[in-house]
Amino acid sequence: MGVMEKESRRKTRKHAIQETILKMVAAAGVLSVALVAPNALQALGVSGFGKGGRQKERIGNSRKKLVTHGLLEYNEKGLLRLTPKGETKLRQLKLREYKIKKPKRWDNKWRVLTFDIREERRATRDKIRRTLTVIGFIRLQDSVWVYPYDCENLTTLLKADFKIGKDVLYIIADSIENDSWLRKQFSLTLD
């Protein structure tokens, strides 16, 4: 295995451990440091966790990083809890894993997302575009995206996570002119 492959696996494992710790703390509300242990992470099935004597060290390092980055904090009893920044990070992770359920039959309506985000918030705009691409939206124009299935819940999540409530419009359209190429992209039947 090459150097780049090893580094990629190490980063993936590190992020999986951190994500699992965040999820455990979120699920429990607060969590004793003793509970953030190798057995707990193995029970949750952290990918790439591996076997060996460095498990406690890896968990400890991940926990310290999460505290250092302000995602977790210790309360007055010495228990870990999520910070507002940690809650935001957890929502972003959930958004990345978000899957829109596709019905058996398409209802012949297009869902159109438009957004108008100022240049000062370019990073947010780029994150939204990447998120929409990963989920499967197709870009009609720079800030106009289309999807054939109900995605209102996703839109609500996007608005909350990126704090862009008034900057995003969710539109349900009965038709889009010359939409045959869109139907092909989404593998929808052509009428």
Secondary structure as UniProt FT lines:
FT   HELIX           3..28
FT   STRAND          30..31
FT   HELIX           33..35
FT   HELIX           38..43
FT   TURN            44..45
FT   TURN            47..48
FT   TURN            53..54
FT   HELIX           55..68
FT   TURN            69..70
FT   STRAND          72..74
FT   TURN            76..77
FT   STRAND          80..82
FT   HELIX           84..97
FT   STRAND          110..115
FT   HELIX           119..121
FT   HELIX           122..135
FT   STRAND          138..141
FT   TURN            142..143
FT   STRAND          144..147
FT   HELIX           152..162
FT   HELIX           165..167
FT   STRAND          168..173
FT   TURN            177..179
FT   HELIX           180..185
FT   TURN            186..187
//
